[in-house]
Amino acid sequence: MALEHAILVSLLERPGSGYELARRFERSIGRFWTATHQQIYRVLKRMEADGWVVAEEIGQDRRPDKRSFSVADSGRRALVEWLRAPVQPEAVRHELAVKIRGAAFTGEAGRAALISEVERYRADHETLLHTYVNGERRDFLDLESWDVGQRLQHVVLRGGIAYERMLLDWLDDVLATLRAL
């Protein structure tokens, strides 16, 4: 996936400035696709030049004007073309998995250090799971009134919840294995 597609999705959910997009990436999209503020601004400029997005100047009291971006028809067509393209399995880079394999060669001291790292990592993911579950309870209560966008946002959130639960189960298995050695 290109950053352009993640930006198109975000702007279709809600138009916004580069700053607002960067904040969205920090809060939600960033769990699935990361980007720095500089990358977002650079790609927005290119997308505007390509006609995928249009910018509207919005005046602000006591602050500089801002540019709010929305998706142009050509951007929507580009997104549809991208949706049609096949998705390949991702190559996963998982530093913790390499550390776990490395523990076979570090003796008891290395395994003991790894246990505390796995516990810390597990706590971070348990916190993230709670954040997702609380967000689901807060934002996805009234199933009957949901539109298509809300239903698809919810299925992505459910995927995040399922992933975090699977990861926590695996980390519990890793800890049990390390402690048994």
C-alpha positions as CSV (number, residue, x, y, z in Angstrom):
1,M,0.0,0.0,0.0
2,A,1.2,3.5,-0.7
3,L,0.8,6.3,1.7
4,E,-1.5,8.0,-0.9
5,H,-4.1,5.3,-0.4
6,A,-4.1,5.7,3.4
7,I,-4.5,9.5,3.0
8,L,-7.3,9.0,0.5
9,V,-9.2,6.8,2.9
10,S,-8.7,9.2,5.8
11,L,-9.8,12.2,3.7
12,L,-12.9,10.3,2.5
13,E,-13.8,9.7,6.1
14,R,-13.3,13.4,6.9
15,P,-11.6,16.2,4.9
16,G,-8.9,17.9,6.8
17,S,-5.6,19.8,6.9
18,G,-2.2,18.1,6.8
19,Y,-1.9,18.7,10.5
20,E,-5.2,17.0,11.1
21,L,-4.2,14.1,8.9
22,A,-1.0,13.7,10.9
23,R,-3.0,13.6,14.1
24,R,-5.3,10.9,12.7
25,F,-2.3,8.9,11.8
26,E,-0.9,9.2,15.3
27,R,-4.3,8.2,16.9
28,S,-5.7,5.4,14.7
29,I,-4.4,4.8,11.2
30,G,-0.9,4.7,12.5
31,R,-1.6,1.2,14.0
32,F,-2.0,0.0,10.4
33,W,0.1,2.4,8.4
34,T,2.6,4.8,9.8
35,A,3.8,8.1,8.4
36,T,5.6,11.2,9.7
37,H,4.2,14.7,9.4
38,Q,6.8,15.5,6.7
39,Q,5.8,12.4,4.6
40,I,2.1,13.3,4.8
41,Y,2.8,16.9,3.7
42,R,5.1,15.8,0.9
43,V,2.6,13.2,-0.4
44,L,-0.4,15.7,-0.1
45,K,1.5,18.2,-2.3
46,R,2.1,15.5,-4.9
47,M,-1.5,14.3,-4.7
48,E,-2.7,17.8,-5.2
49,A,-0.4,18.2,-8.2
50,D,-1.8,14.9,-9.6
51,G,-5.4,16.1,-9.1
52,W,-6.2,13.4,-6.5
53,V,-7.1,16.0,-3.8
54,V,-8.2,19.6,-3.8
55,A,-7.3,22.1,-1.1
56,E,-9.5,24.9,0.2
57,E,-8.0,27.8,2.0
58,I,-9.8,28.4,5.4
59,G,-9.3,31.6,7.2
60,Q,-8.7,31.4,11.0
61,D,-8.9,34.2,13.6
62,R,-5.5,35.1,15.1
63,R,-3.9,32.2,13.3
64,P,-2.5,31.6,9.8
65,D,-5.0,30.3,7.3
66,K,-5.0,26.6,6.8
67,R,-5.5,24.4,3.8
68,S,-8.2,21.7,4.2
69,F,-8.0,18.8,1.7
70,S,-10.7,16.7,0.2
71,V,-10.7,13.9,-2.3
72,A,-11.2,14.8,-6.0
73,D,-13.0,12.4,-8.4
74,S,-9.7,11.3,-9.8
75,G,-8.5,10.4,-6.3
76,R,-11.7,8.4,-5.7
77,R,-11.1,6.5,-9.0
78,A,-7.5,5.9,-8.0
79,L,-8.7,4.4,-4.7
80,V,-11.2,2.1,-6.5
81,E,-8.4,0.9,-8.8
82,W,-6.2,0.2,-5.8
83,L,-9.1,-1.7,-4.1
84,R,-9.2,-4.0,-7.1
85,A,-5.5,-4.8,-7.0
86,P,-4.6,-8.1,-5.2
87,V,-3.1,-8.0,-1.8
88,Q,0.0,-10.1,-1.1
89,P,0.9,-11.5,2.3
90,E,3.1,-9.0,4.2
91,A,6.6,-9.8,5.2
92,V,6.6,-9.5,9.0
93,R,9.5,-7.9,10.8
94,H,9.1,-8.8,14.4
95,E,12.1,-7.9,16.6
96,L,10.7,-9.8,19.6
97,A,10.5,-13.0,17.6
98,V,14.2,-12.7,16.7
99,K,15.1,-12.0,20.3
100,I,13.2,-15.1,21.4
101,R,15.1,-17.2,19.0
102,G,18.3,-15.6,20.1
103,A,17.6,-16.6,23.7
104,A,18.6,-20.1,22.8
105,F,22.2,-18.9,22.6
106,T,22.5,-16.6,25.6
107,G,22.2,-18.9,28.5
108,E,20.1,-18.3,31.6
109,A,21.0,-14.6,32.0
110,G,19.8,-13.8,28.5
111,R,16.5,-15.7,29.0
112,A,15.9,-14.0,32.3
113,A,16.4,-10.6,30.7
114,L,14.1,-11.6,27.9
115,I,11.4,-12.6,30.3
116,S,11.2,-9.0,31.7
117,E,11.2,-7.6,28.1
118,V,8.4,-10.0,27.1
119,E,6.4,-8.9,30.2
120,R,6.9,-5.3,29.3
121,Y,5.9,-5.9,25.7
122,R,2.9,-7.8,26.9
123,A,1.8,-5.0,29.2
124,D,2.0,-2.5,26.3
125,H,-0.2,-4.8,24.1
126,E,-2.7,-5.4,27.0
127,T,-3.0,-1.6,27.3
128,L,-3.6,-1.3,23.6
129,L,-6.3,-4.1,23.7
130,H,-8.1,-2.2,26.5
131,T,-7.9,1.0,24.4
132,Y,-9.5,-0.8,21.4
133,V,-12.2,-2.5,23.5
134,N,-13.0,0.8,25.3
135,G,-13.1,2.6,21.9
136,E,-15.5,-0.1,20.6
137,R,-17.8,0.3,23.6
138,R,-17.7,4.1,23.3
139,D,-18.0,4.4,19.5
140,F,-19.9,1.4,18.3
141,L,-23.0,1.0,20.4
142,D,-26.1,1.5,18.2
143,L,-25.7,-1.1,15.4
144,E,-29.1,-0.3,13.9
145,S,-28.1,3.3,12.8
146,W,-24.7,2.5,11.4
147,D,-23.8,3.6,7.9
148,V,-21.4,1.7,5.6
149,G,-18.4,3.6,6.8
150,Q,-19.1,2.9,10.5
151,R,-19.6,-0.8,9.7
152,L,-16.3,-1.0,7.9
153,Q,-14.5,1.0,10.6
154,H,-15.9,-1.5,13.2
155,V,-14.7,-4.5,11.3
156,V,-11.2,-3.1,11.2
157,L,-11.3,-2.4,14.9
158,R,-12.6,-5.9,15.5
159,G,-9.5,-7.1,13.6
160,G,-7.3,-5.1,15.8
161,I,-8.9,-6.5,18.9
162,A,-8.6,-10.1,17.6
163,Y,-4.9,-9.5,16.7
164,E,-4.1,-8.1,20.2
165,R,-5.9,-11.0,21.8
166,M,-3.9,-13.5,19.6
167,L,-0.7,-11.7,20.4
168,L,-1.4,-11.8,24.2
169,D,-2.1,-15.5,24.0
170,W,1.2,-16.1,22.1
171,L,3.1,-13.9,24.6
172,D,1.6,-15.9,27.5
173,D,2.9,-19.1,25.7
174,V,6.3,-17.5,25.2
175,L,6.5,-16.5,28.9
176,A,5.4,-20.0,30.0
177,T,8.1,-21.6,27.8
178,L,10.8,-19.3,29.0
179,R,10.0,-19.8,32.6
180,A,10.0,-23.6,32.1
181,L,13.5,-23.6,30.6
